[in-house]
């Protein structure tokens, strides 16, 4: 990439950080490491891929568009943010397995490489994945649909659409579990809706296999969506929502993904309820999605008063709404 193109690249990435954070504190702290790593990655990929532009930045990583010079198609490059140094090597032993996973509703991982950089003892890793065009997260897609919904008459179409998307993601999770793989980070931000309205379960960076005789491994997950057994005695990282823990793979549980999926469904329902609080109780798709989500919580459902307090706290603190009732109709938390 020419100096001019690199300058445009960093300007774009700077704007992405500013849009996400409201300031450039994180960008200025992370740029030196990212610049070193990307320069090395670009040199390593030069015969196959061209770095095009930054696409986005999440809590754990930066996503960049690549162009495959041989296949003449776009790919996506993902590398961990510098502050995630305790997790950058957690997936190295899983790459051969991850590249074999193929499902229409799971993002495809093609390769994991690494480059040595002076700032870290271990090589700095990166993923090459499918590029998904016109993508929005599940939460963003629901929010966009609600903004276009003038009246409650739009509710049945939205909840029916949501049910179909969730069914396909449930099938994707079933595929992972049948292949002894736990995603570990199911959440609305990791369910992408592409330009063809197809849902895709993304971000396999924390995925791990359940192997009886494997040594302990560092697993990562997002605290809000994590099963209570998984998040117990966690170790804080820079982002309090991102946590890590050392566990024996024999102790991994598929129900951890199911619990996180239930919390994900509840978050989508919370958004819909906030727009149509008086109508949702009459919408069958909404009501039964709510029951399904409550049953996914493995009996760790919060009571009505607890969820009400959590919703009030989010409203008062200006946090994005993500909490919804974990009880259904006249059932209490203990009934689950």
Number of C-alpha atoms within 10 A of each C-alpha: 14 7 8 8 13 16 11 14 17 16 12 16 21 19 15 19 20 15 12 14 12 10 13 16 11 15 18 11 12 14 16 12 18 19 13 15 23 17 15 17 21 15 13 14 14 13 11 13 23 18 23 17 19 22 15 16 19 12 15 18 19 21 23 21 23 23 19 17 13 9 10 9 12 20 21 23 25 23 26 23 21 23 18 17 15 12 20 22 18 18 20 14 11 17 19 14 13 22 14 11 16 14 15 14 22 24 21 22 24 17 14 20 16 19 17 15 17 11 13 11 9 14 16 25 20 25 21 21 23 19 19 17 11 11 19 20 19 26 22 16 18 19 16 12 16 20 10 9 15 11 11 15 10 14 22 17 11 17 22 15 14 20 16 13 19 18 12 18 22 16 15 20 24 16 17 22 18 11 13 15 23 26 24 27 26 28 25 21 17 19 25 27 23 17 12 9 14 15 27 25 25 22 24 22 28 19 21 26 19 19 14 11 9 11 11 13 15 17 23 25 23 20 21 17 22 25 23 15 10 19 18 11 10 14 12 13 15 10 13 11 14 19 19 21 17 13 14 16 20 14 11 20 18 19 15 24 22 25 24 27 25 25 27 26 26 23 23 24 24 20 20 21 16 13 18 17 12 10 16 20 13 10 14 13 20 23 16 13 20 23 17 15 24 26 20 22 22 15 14 17 20 18 14 16 10 13 17 15 12 17 20 14 13 15 12 9 9 9 10 11 17 20 22 24 24 27 22 19 10 7 10 14 17 11 11 16
